[in-house]
Amino acid sequence: MSDACCGPDDTPQKTSEGVDEREPETFWQVTEIRLALAAGVLLLAGWVVGVSGAQEWISTTLETAALLLAGWTFIPSTLRRLAKGRIGVGTLMTIAAVGALLLGQLSEAAALAFLYAIAEGLEEYSLAKTRRGLRALLDLAPDEARILRNGVEATVAPAELVPGDRMVVRPGERVATDGIIRAGRTTLDTSALTGESVPVEAGPGDEVFAGSINGSGPLEVDVISTAENNSLARIVHIVEAEQSRKGTGQRLADAIAGKLVPGILVAAVLIVVFGFIVGEPLLWIERALVVLVAASPCALAISVPVTVVASVGAASRIGVLIKGGAAVETLGKIRTIALDKTGTLTRNNPVVTEVAAITPGGEGHVLAVAAALEARSEHPLARAILTAAGTPLEATDVGSVPGAGVEGTLNGLPVRLGRPGWINPGTLRFKVERMQQSGATAVLIEEDGAVIGAVAVRDELRPEAREVITRLTNGGYRVAMLTGDNPVTANALAAEAGIAVVHADLRPEDKARIIRDLQEHQPVAMVGDGVNDAPALATADIGIAMGAMGTDVAIETADIALMGEDLNHLPKVLDHARRTRRIMLQNVGMSLLLIIVLIPLALFGVLGLAAVVLIHELAEVLVIGNGVRAGKIRKSLTARQGVPSPITASVNA
């Protein structure tokens, strides 16, 4: 929250999991609300006593008690802030209340304190509620876990799990912390983490994440993370840490609010001086106090933070991590989307679709040479070749040639594997062109200086890719594909996906250069894997990592991380960000308009102190309520993209 808005100074203590111990769970647990309601009862009783004609000291006592109770919610914290040299809205309200008291307007001072306390309580409750919604992710982990110790099952708390323990997860149970499956096969429901409703198959060697629901089969899982550092906890910690990153709108609101408070104090002093000059000091002192309240920027100061907290928390609960206000605000301005091909538009699971050989019947030898060169590579194309070839032969002196391929020695002969252009296809030229036109990546294999064959590897488009591109295009976005693949293959896949702008044959630094060129026209978001596309992700206005669940590098480096593998999350989060930005602008606009309208009305005596306080605090309630709307994902959007109703319900809670 901006320093311009005066809230309690005391920061709630946190547990080891980072959860506030004193976070209010219900509306009535907010201290400001309880004290304000008590003050309201006393204030109402004082008014009843006053109109009934009872002795004046009774109503005075009740109103004084109301002032003390409501004032306790902000006056002590204001004095502590003043002692540190910081002024805020609480300063203005304290001065106004004390001034009204000195002018003999006890009921107005009590009403001011009562209404301001209610506004502060609503503000605290709204922020606490959105924070609780984010931290509810931690509750997805079960209260207990079963582990095997010395061959015997034992039940322990998740906090007691340490790497090396072996968990037993029965069908229908949630996984307590991250681990690797050692025995058993099943389907896992990861919708709470990734927002994807389709269960994923898992077996020995696969990683499972905390909060996943085991489906059909029992599992034995080796623990690889403590409860404090598992996937759920990291998501919550990262989002909470990044929520303080401020966007342009919040910095503007904070700057206006920060300068407005001292400016108002100076203006109030000048109004009082004017009153003495014209010979009506009491009238103009009263008006100065009303101006102090009218111009207080509390609604302005809270307008963006409450929206950001609500928006980021909602996104995290559908498998999207947004790194604070700066990211969500910038994403709302994006008009150009640059997409990496491999792993973003495609499944990142390439397979060998064809092997061509110069010598008839030599396809097996071609594949064997290719596998020998790719045996130690982690590239997706290498994995496809190794899967097709089986156990590879052993090549020596293997080295990569950046942007070209791999070379080495096999059976005493020099061998190479690489892209057409680095290796001359010779008589295979037409076959290579046909492979590329089908959307496959073609690599040539050379032995002892002569080309011996070609291998076609194709990474299929994600089934939802074309629909997503259509929705982005219809939404007014310019979509471009960036890839290191050859132009023929890239254009074939782009045409299949419905993308008109293609940049192919790119190295990582080339992708960054293309992003800079695109930024000359419009703000650009780059969608990639968070590692290979690091330069482009860093260069873009917003970097979006695809399929980041369990990938620390992607989560840490990207501005936004899509935890699942469903590309449908992209238009969903873009729509969410645009809506959030609209709400931010609405709140800032309403807050500034309120100040502009109220100041002259207060200065010329059209509105009194009580009326200005009431209007101001009602406006703050309106701003808070509008900001909280950013915590709701549109039902029509989530339903269309298959997000389970329980998740939607938790977001809309």
TIROVO-479189 format. One record per residue: residue in three letters; x, y, z of N, C-alpha, C in turn. Coordinates in steps of 0.2 Angstrom, whole numbers, plus 5000, padded with zeros to 4 digits. Each point is the difference from the previous one (the first is absolute). Example, Ala and Ser with C-alpha at 12.3 -4.5 7.8 and 13.67 -1.06 7.14 Angstrom:
% residues 2
ALA506649725039499650065000500450065000SER499850054996500450065001499650055003
END
This chain:
% residues 653
MET500449945000499650065000500450065000SER499850054997500450075000500050035007ASP500650035001500150035006499550065001ALA499750024995499550065000499449985004CYS499949935000499449985003500249975007CYS499750025005500249995007499749945002GLY500349945001499849945003500449985006PRO499849955003500449985006500749994999ASP500450015004500749994999500349935002ASP499649975004500349945002499949954995THR500549964998500049954995499949935003PRO499549974998499849935003500649965000GLN500149965005500649955000499849944996LYS500549974997499949954995500349935003THR499749954998500249935002500649984995SER500349945001500549984996499849994993GLU499449994999499749994993499950074997GLY500050065004499950064997499350025000VAL499649975005499350025000499950045006ASP499650055000499950055005499649965006GLU500350015006499649975005499450045002ARG500050074999499550045002499550024995GLU500049974994499650024995499349985001PRO499550065000499349995001499749954996GLU499649955002499749954996499350024998THR499750045005499350024998500050085001PHE499450024997499950085001500050025007TRP499849975004499950025007500749995004GLN500549974997500649995003500550064999VAL499850054996500450064998499950055006THR500550025003500050045006499650074998GLU500250034995499750064998499350004999ILE499749944998499349994999499750005006ARG500249965005499749995007500050065003LEU500650045000500050075004499550054997ALA500050004993499650044996499249995002LEU499849945000499349985001499850025007ALA500549995005499950025007499950075000ALA500450044997500050075000499350024996GLY499849974995499450014997499450005005VAL500049945004499549995004499950065005LEU500650025003500150065005499750064997LEU500350014993499850064997499250014999LEU499749944998499350004999499650015007ALA500349975005499750015006500050075003GLY500650044998500150075002499550044996TRP499949984994499550044996499349995002VAL499849945002499349995003499950045007VAL500549995004500050045006499950084999GLY500450024995500050074998499350024998VAL499749974995499350024998499449985005SER500249965005499549995005499950055005GLY500550055000500050055005500349985007ALA500449955000500349985006500650055002GLN500349995006500550045002500650004995GLU500350054998500550014995500649965001TRP500249995007500649975002500049924998ILE499449984999499949934998500249994993SER499750044996500249994992500750024999THR500350055004500750024999500549945002THR499849975006500449945002500049944995LEU499449994997499949954995500450014993GLU500050074998500350024994500850005001THR500250025006500750005002500349925000ALA499649965003500249935000500049974993ALA499650024995500049984993500650034997LEU500250065001500650034997500649965002LEU500049995007500649965002500149934997LEU499549975000500049934997500250004993ALA499650044996500250004992500750034999GLY500250055004500650034999500649965002TRP499949955004500549955002500249964994THR499649994995500249964994500550044995PHE500150065001500450044995500550055004ILE499850035005500450055003500649985003PRO500149945004500649985002500549984995SER499849974994500449984995500250074996THR499650055000500250064997500550045004LEU500049995006500550045004500749965000ARG499949934999500749964999500350024993ARG499650014995500250024994500350075000LEU499750045003500250075001500750005003ALA500149965005500650005004500649974995LYS499849974995500549974995500150054994GLY499650065001500150054994499549984995ARG499549965000499649984995499350035001ILE499750034995499350025001499649974994GLY499349995002499649974995499350025001VAL499549964998499350025000499850005008GLY500349955004499850005007500250075003THR500550034998500250075002499550054999LEU499750004994499550054998499449985005MET499849945000499449985004500150025008THR500649995002500150025007499950075001ILE500350044996500050075000499350035000ALA499649974995499350024999499649985006ALA500149945003499649985006500250055006VAL500650015001500350045006499750074999GLY500050034993499850074999499250005001ALA499749954998499250005001499950005008LEU500449975003499949995008500150075003LEU500650044998500150065002499550054998LEU499749994995499450054998499449985003GLY500049955005499449985003499549964996GLN500249974995499649964996500249925001LEU499849985006500249945003499649944996SER499450014998499649954996500349994993GLU500350064997500349994993500649975001ALA500450015005500749975001499949925001ALA499549985004499849935001499849974994ALA499650034996499749984994500649984995LEU500550054999500550004996500549945002ALA500149995007500449945002499649944999PHE499449995001499649944999500049984992LEU499950054996500049984993500749984997TYR500550045002500749984998500249935003ALA499849985006500149945003499749944996ILE499450014997499649954996500449994994ALA500250064997500450004993500649965001GLU500450015005500649975002499949925001GLY499549995003499849935002499849964993LEU499650034996499949974994500649994995GLU500450055000500649994997500549945002GLU500050005007500449955002499749934999TYR499449995000499649944999500149984993SER499950054995500049984993500749974998LEU500650045003500649974998500249945004ALA499749995006500249935003499649954997LYS499450014997499649954997500449984993THR500250044997500449984993500649975002ARG500450025005500649965002499849935002ARG499549995004499849945002499849954994GLY499750034995499849964994500649974997LEU500650045000500649984997500349945005ARG500050025006500349955005499649935001ALA499450014997499649945000500349944996LEU500450024996500449954996500449955004LEU500250035006500449965005499649945003ASP499350025000499549955003499949944995LEU500250004994499949954996500549945002ALA500550015003500449945003499649975006PRO500049935000499749975006500250015007ASP499749995005500250015007500549955002GLU500049944997500449955002500349964993ALA500549965001500349974995500249935002ARG500049954996500249935002500749994997ILE500449975004500749994998500249935002LEU500549974996500249935002500750015003ARG500049975006500650005004500249935003ASN500549974998500249945001499449954998GLY499750014994499549964998499450005003VAL499950055004499350015004499850074998GLU499350004999499750074999499950035006ALA500250075000499950045006499650074997THR499650035004499750064999500450065003VAL500250054996500350065003499750064997ALA500150065003499850064997500550024994PRO499750034995500450024994500650045002ALA500050045005500650045003500649965002GLU499849935001500649965003500349964994LEU499750014994500349964994500750044998VAL500549954999500650034997500249964994PRO500450034996500349974994500349935001GLY499849954997500249935001499449965003ASP499550035003499549965003499649974994ARG499749945001499549974995499350015002MET499650034996499350015002499649954996VAL499549985004499549964997499350044998VAL499850004994499450044998499549964997ARG499549995004499449964998499650034995PRO499649974996499550034995499550055004GLY499950064997499650055002500350045005GLU500749995002500350045005500450054997ARG500150065003500550054998500749995001VAL500450024996500849995001500250055005ALA500349985005500250055006500650054998THR500549984996500550044998500349974993ASP500450044997500349984994500449945000GLY500049964995500449935000500149974993ILE500349945000500149964994499749945001ILE499649974996499649945000500549944999ARG500049965005500549945000499649944998ALA499449995002499649944999499350024999GLY499649974995499350014998499950054994ARG499449994997499850044995499350035001THR499950064998499350035002499950064995THR499450035001499950074997500050055006LEU500350064998500050055006499650064997ASP499650025005499650064999500450065003THR500350044995500450065002499650064999SER499350004999499750064999500150065004ALA500049985007500150065005500750044999LEU500549964997500650034999500150044993THR499749964995500150024993499450034997GLY499449995003499450024996499849964995GLU500349944999499849954994499649955003SER499449994997499549955003500249934998VAL500449994995500149934997500549975005PRO499949945003500549975004500649974996VAL500650005003500649984996500249935002GLU500349964996500249945002500750005003ALA500149965005500750005003500249935002GLY500649995000500349945002500750015003PRO500449945001500650005003500550054996GLY500350055004500550054997499750064999ASP499350015000499750064999499950045007GLU500150074999499950045006499350025001VAL499850005007499450025002500050065005PHE499550045000500050065003499550005006ALA500250045005499650005006499350034998GLY499549975003499350024998499749964995SER500349964996499849964995499549955003ILE499549984996499649955003500149934996ASN500249955004500149934997499449974997GLY500049974994499449984997499949925002SER500249964995499749935000500549955004GLY500650025000500549955003500450025006PRO500249965005500450025005500750014998LEU500350055003500750024998500550005006GLU500649984999500650015004500450064997VAL500150055004500350064998500650025004ASP500650014997500550035004500050075001VAL500050035006500050075001500650034998ILE499950064997500650044997500050075003SER499450025004500050075002499650005007THR500250045004499650015007499450044998ALA499550005005499450034999500150075000GLU500550035003500150085000500350024993ASN500249954996500450024994499749964994ASN499449985000499749964995499750054995SER499749974994499750044995499550055002LEU499549975005499550055002500350065004ALA500449985005500350055004500450054996ARG500449984995500450044995499550054996ILE499549974998499550054996499850055005VAL499849995006499750055005500550055001HIS500649975002500650055002500250054994ILE500049974994500250044995499550064998VAL499449985000499550054999499950055005GLU500149985007499950055005500650045000ALA500649984998500650045000499950054994GLU499749984994500050044994499450055000GLN499549995005499550045000500150085001SER500650015003500250075001500350034994ARG500149974995500350034993499450044998LYS500250074999499550044998500050024992GLY499450004997500050024994499950084999THR499950024994500050084998499450035004GLY499449965000499450035003500150015008GLN500349955003500150005007500550055002ARG500550014996500650055001499750075000LEU499550014995499750064999499550025005ALA499649955002499650015006500450025006ASP500549965002500450015006500350074999ALA500350024994500350075000499550055001ILE499450004997499550055001499850005008ALA499949945003499850005007500550025004GLY500649994999500650025004500150075000LYS499950034994500150085000499350035002LEU499549974999499350035002500050025007VAL500249955004499950015008500450065002PRO500650014999500350065003499750074996GLY499849994994499750054996499450035004ILE499649955002499450015003500150045007LEU500549985003500250035007500150074999VAL500450014994500250074999499450044998ALA499649974996499450044998499550015006ALA500049965004499650015006500250065004VAL500750005001500350065004499850064996LEU500150004994499850074996499350025000ILE499649955001499350015001499850035006VAL500449985006499950035006500350075000VAL500650014997500250075000499650044996PHE499749984995499550044996499450025005GLY499849955004499450025005500250055005PHE500650005002500250065005500050064996ILE500250004994500150064996499350034999VAL499549964998499350034999499650015006GLY500349985006499750015006499549955002GLU500049944997499549945002500449945001PRO500550005005500449945001499749945002LEU499550005004499649945002499749964993LEU499750044996499649984994500549964996TRP500650044999500549974995500449945003ILE500150005007500349955003499649934999GLU499350015001499649954998500049974993ARG500050054996500149984993500649974998ALA500650025003500649974999500049935002LEU499749985006499949935002499649964995VAL499550034998499649964995500449994993VAL500450054998500449994994500649945002LEU500250005006500549955002499749934998VAL499449995002499649934999499949994993ALA499750064997499849994993500649984995ALA500650025002500549994995500449945002SER499849975005500549945002500049954995PRO500549974998500149954995500049935002CYS499649985005500049935002499749954995ALA499550024997499749964995500550004994LEU500350054998500550004995500649955002ALA500250005006500649965002499849935000ILE499449985002499849935000499849974993SER499850054996499749984993500449954996VAL500650005000500449954996500249945004PRO500350015006500249945004499549955001VAL499450025002499549955001499849964993THR500050044995499949974993500549954998VAL500750025002500549954998500049945004VAL499950015007500049945004499549954998ALA499450034999499449954998500249974993SER500250044995500249974994500549945000VAL500650025003500549955000499849945004GLY499650015005499849945004499549954996ALA499650034996499549974996500449964995ALA500550034997500349974994500449945003SER500350005006500449955003499649945001ARG499450015001499549945002499849964994ILE500250034994499849964994500649984996GLY500650005003500649984997500450054997VAL499950065001500450064997500350045005LEU500750015000500350045005500250074996ILE499750055003500250074998500450035005LYS500650034998500450035004499950075002GLY499450015003499850075003499750054996GLY499950065002499650054997500350024993ALA500750005000500350024994499949964994ALA500049935002499949954994499350004998VAL499550005005499350004998499850064996GLU500250065002499950064996500350004993THR500649985000500350004993499749954996LEU499849945002499749954996499350034998GLY499750045003499350034998500150054994LYS500650024999500250044994500349974994ILE500149935001500349974994499649994994ARG500250014994499750004994500349954995THR500649985002500449954995500249945004ILE499949944998500249945003500549974996ALA500649995002500549964997500149935003LEU499949944996500049945003500549964997ASP500449965005500549954998499649944997LYS500349974995499749944997500149945005THR500649975001500149945004499850015007GLY499549965002499849995007499550065002THR499850044995499550055002499449994995LEU500250004993499449994996500049924998THR500649975001500049934999500049965007ARG499949935000500049965006500749995003ASN500550024997500749995002500149925001ASN499749974996500149925000500149984993PRO500650024997500149984993500149924999VAL499849984994500149934998500350004993VAL500349954999500349994993499449974995THR499950044995499549984995500249974994GLU500750014998500249974994500850005000VAL500349944997500750004999500149984993ALA500450054997500249994993500749984999ALA500249954996500749984999500250014993ILE500650014999500350004993500049934997THR500349965004500049934998499449965002PRO499649974996499449965001500149955006GLY499650005005500049965005500550035006GLY500350054999500550035005499750045005GLU499350005001499750055005500249985007GLY500149945001500249985007500750035002HIS500550004995500750025001499950085001VAL499650034996499950075000499850025008LEU499549975002499850015007500549985005ALA500449954999500549985005500550065000VAL500250024995500550065000499850065003ALA499350024999499750055003500050005007ALA499849945003499949985007500750015003ALA500549974997500750005003500250075001LEU499950054996500150075001499650045005GLU499449975000499550045005500049965007ALA500449955001499949965006500050045007ARG500450065000500150035006499650075000SER499650014995499750074999499350005004GLU499850055002499450015004499550044995HIS500250014994499550034995499449964999PRO499450034999499449964999500149954994LEU500350034994500149964994500449945001ALA500550015005500549955001499649945004ARG499550025005499649955003499649964995ALA499750034995499649974995500449954996ILE500650024998500549954996500249945005LEU500250015006500249955004499449955002THR499450035001499449965001499949954994ALA500150034994499949964994500549954999ALA500750015001500549964999500249955005GLY499850015006500149955005500750015003THR500449955003500650015003500550034995PRO500350065001500550034995500749975000LEU500350004994500749995000500450055003GLU500649995001500550055004500450044995ALA499850064999500550054996500550035005THR500550024997500650045004500050074997ASP500450045004500150074998499450044997VAL499549985004499350044998500050075002GLY499950044996499950085002499550034996SER499750055003499450044996500350064997VAL499750014994500150064996499450055001PRO500150055004499450045001499650034994GLY499449985000499650034995500049954993ALA500449955001500149954994499849935001GLY500449975005499949935002500549975004VAL500149944999500549965004500549964996GLU500649995002500549964996500449965005GLY500349954997500449955005500349954995THR500249945004500349954996499749935002LEU499849964995499749945001500349944996ASN500349955004500349954996500650024996GLY500350065003500650024996499950054995LEU499350014998499850054995499750065003PRO500250064996499750065003499250004998VAL499650025004499350004999499750075002ARG499450024997499750065002499350004999LEU499650045005499350004999499850075001GLY499650034995499850075001499550024995ARG499950065000499450034996500350014992PRO499550004996500250014993500350074999GLY500550004996500450064999500649995004TRP500149985005500649985003500349934997ILE499549964999500149944996499650004994ASN500449994994499750004994499549944999PRO499450014998499549945000500149964993GLY500450034995500149964994499449974997THR499949944999499549974996499449995005LEU500050025006499549995005499650075001ARG500250054995499750075001499350005000PHE499749964995499250004999499749975006LYS500349945002499749975006500050045006VAL500650045001500050045006499550065000GLU499950034994499550054999499349975001ARG499949944998499349975002499949995007MET500649985004499949995007499950075003GLN500350054998499950075003499350034999GLN499849984993499350034999499549965004SER500149955002499549965004500050025007GLY500550055002500050035007500549965004ALA500449964997500549965004500750044999THR500449995005500750025000500449954997ALA500450024995500449954997500850015002VAL500349955002500750005001500449954995LEU500650024998500349964995500649965004ILE500249944998500549975003500649984995GLU500650025002500649994995500549965003GLU500349954996500549965002500650004995ASP500550015003500750004996499950054994GLY499750065002500050054995499450004995ALA499649955000499449994996499449995003VAL499450034998499450005003499749934999ILE499849975005499749935000499249995001GLY499750065003499349995001499850065003ALA499350005002499750065003499449975005VAL499950035005499549985005499550065001ALA499449985000499550055001499749995007VAL500050065004499750005006499550055001ARG499449985002499450055000499850005008ASP499950065002499750025006499350024999GLU499549975002499350014998499850075004LEU499550034996499750065004499649985005ARG499950045006499649985005499350014997PRO499549955002499350004997499750065001GLU500150045005499650075001500450064997ALA500549994996500450054998499650054995ARG499749964995499750044995499450045003GLU499649975004499550045004500250065004VAL500649995003500350055004500250064996ILE500349984994500350064996499450034997THR499449974998499450034997499850055005ARG499949985007499750045005500550065001LEU500649995000500550065001499950054994THR500049974994499950054994499350035000ASN499549975002499450035000499950055006GLY500549995005500050055006500450064998GLY500350014994500350064998500849995001TYR500249945002500849995001500349994993ARG500650024999500449984995500549945002VAL499949954997500449945002500649984995ALA500549995003500649984996500449945003MET500249964996500449945002500750014999LEU500449985005500850015000500249935001THR500549974996500349945000500649994997GLY500449965003500749984997499949954994ASP499449984998500049954995500050034993ASN500149964995500050034993499450034998PRO500050054995499450034998499549964997VAL500249954997499449954996499649975006THR500449975005499649965005499650055004ALA500350065002499750055004499450034997ASN500050014993499450034997499549944999ALA500249944999499549955000499649995007LEU500350005005499750005007499650065001ALA500350064998499650065002499450004996ALA500049984994499450004996499549955003GLU500249955003499549955003499750035006ALA500450045004499850045006499650064998GLY500150034994499650064999500450065001ILE500749995000500450065002500350034993ALA499950064999500250034994500750035000VAL500350025006500650035000500549955003VAL500549984996500549955002500750035000HIS500449985005500750025000500449935001ALA500449984995500349935001500750015000ASP500449945001500750005000500350045005LEU499750015006500350055004500449975006ARG500550035002500449985006499750045006PRO500149985006499750045006500150074999GLU500650034998500150075000499650034994ASP499949964995499650024994499250025003LYS499849955004499350015003500050065004ALA500550025004500050065003500050064996ARG500350004994500050054995499350014997ILE499749954998499350004998499650035004ILE500049985007499650035005500150085000ARG500650025000500150075000499750044994ASP500049964994499750034994499350015001LEU499749945003499250015001499850055005GLN500550015005499850055005500050074997GLU500350014994499950074997499350024998HIS499649955000499350014998499550005006GLN500149945004499549995005500449965006PRO499750015006500249965005500049924999VAL500549965001500149934998500049965006ALA499749945000500149955005500349944996MET500549975003500449944997499849945004VAL499749954997499849935003500549954998GLY500449975005500549954999500049955006ASP500649975000500149955005500450025006GLY500250075000500350035006500749985001VAL500349964995500749985001500350024993ASN499949964995500350014993499850074997ASP499450025002499850074998500250065005ALA500449995004500250055005500150074997PRO500450004995500250074998499350044997ALA499649964997499450034997499550015006LEU500049965004499550015006500250065004ALA500750015001500250065003499950064996THR500150004994499950064995499350025000ALA499549965000499350014999499850055006ASP499450034998499750045006499749955005ILE499849944998499849955005500349944997GLY500349965005500249934998499549955003ILE499849954996499549955003500349944999ALA500149965005500349935000499449954999MET500149964996499549954998500149935004GLY499649975003500149935003500550015006ALA500050055004500550015005499949965007MET499549965000499949965007500649965001GLY500350015006500649965002500750034997THR500050054996500650034997500150065003ASP500550005005500250065004500250064995VAL500449984995500350054996499550044996ALA499549964998499550044996499650045005ILE499849985006499650045004500450065003GLU500649995001500450065002500150054995THR500249984993500250054995499450034997ALA499449974999499550034996499650055004ASP499750044997499550055003499449965002ILE499849954996499449975001500149924998ALA499849965004500149934999499449964999LEU499949974995499449954999500249935002MET499749985006500249945003499949944996GLY499450004997499849944996500350004993GLU499849954996500249994993499450024995ASP499550035003499450014995500150084998LEU500050004993500150074997499450045001ASN499549975002499350045001500150055006HIS500549995004500250055006500250074997LEU500350004994500250064998499550054999PRO499549994995499550055000499650015006LYS500049955004499650015007500450055004VAL500650005001500450055004500050064997LEU500050014993500050064996499350045002ASP499549964999499350035002500050025007HIS500349965004500050025008500450065001ALA500550014997500550065001499650064997ARG499750004994499750054997499450035005ARG499649955002499550025005500350035006THR500549975003500350035006500350074999ARG500350014994500250074998499450055000ARG499549984997499450044999499750025007ILE500049955005499850015007500550055003MET500649994999500550055003499950074998LEU499950014993499950074997499350035003GLN499549955001499450035002500050025007ASN500449965004500150025007500450075001VAL500550004996500450075001499650054997GLY499750004995499550054997499550025005MET499749955003499450025005500350045006SER500649975002500350045006500250074999LEU500350014994500250074998499450044999LEU499549984997499450044998499750025007LEU500049955005499750015006500350065004ILE500750005000500450065003499850064996ILE500050004993499950064996499450035002VAL499449965001499450035001499950025007LEU500249965005499950025007500450065002ILE500650014998500450065002499650075000PRO499850024994499650064999499350005004LEU499749945001499450005004500150015007ALA500649985002500250005007500350085002LEU500350024995500350075001499550055000PHE499550004996499550055000499449985005GLY500049955004499549995005499449974998VAL500049974994499449964998499949945004LEU500649965001499949945004500450015007GLY499749985005500350005007500549945001LEU500350005006500549955002499649934999ALA499549995003499749935001499849984993ALA499750044995499849984994500649984996VAL500650045000500649984996500349945002VAL500049995007500249935003499649944997LEU499450015000499549954998500149984992ILE500150054996500149994993500649974999HIS500650035003500649974999500149935002GLU499749985006500149935002499649954996LEU499450034998499649954995500349994993ALA500450054998500450004994500549955001GLU500350005006500649955001499749935000VAL499449995003499749935000499949984993LEU499750054995499949994993500649974997VAL500650045001500649994997500349935002ILE499949985006500249935003499649954996GLY499450015000499549954997500249994993ASN500150054996500250004993500649964999GLY500550025005500749964999499949935002VAL499649985004499949935002499849964994ARG499650034995499749974994500649974996ALA500650035001500649974996500249935002GLY499749985006500149935003499549954997LYS499650024995499649954997500149994993ILE500149934998500149984993499349994997ARG499950034994499449994997499849934999LYS499449985002499849935000499949984993SER499850044995500049984993500649984997LEU500650045003500649984997500349945003THR499949995006500349945003499649944998ALA499350004999499749954998500249984993ARG500150054996500249984993500749975000GLN500450015004500749975000500149945005GLY499449985003500149935003500250015007VAL500150065003500250005007499549975005PRO500149965004499549965004499650055004SER499449995002499650045003500250015007PRO500349965004500350015007500550065000ILE500450004995500550054999499750074999THR499550004995499650064999499750025006ALA499749965004499650025006500550035005SER500649975000500550035005500250074998VAL500150014993500250064998499550055001ASN499349984999499550055001499750015007ALA500449965005499750015007500250065003
END
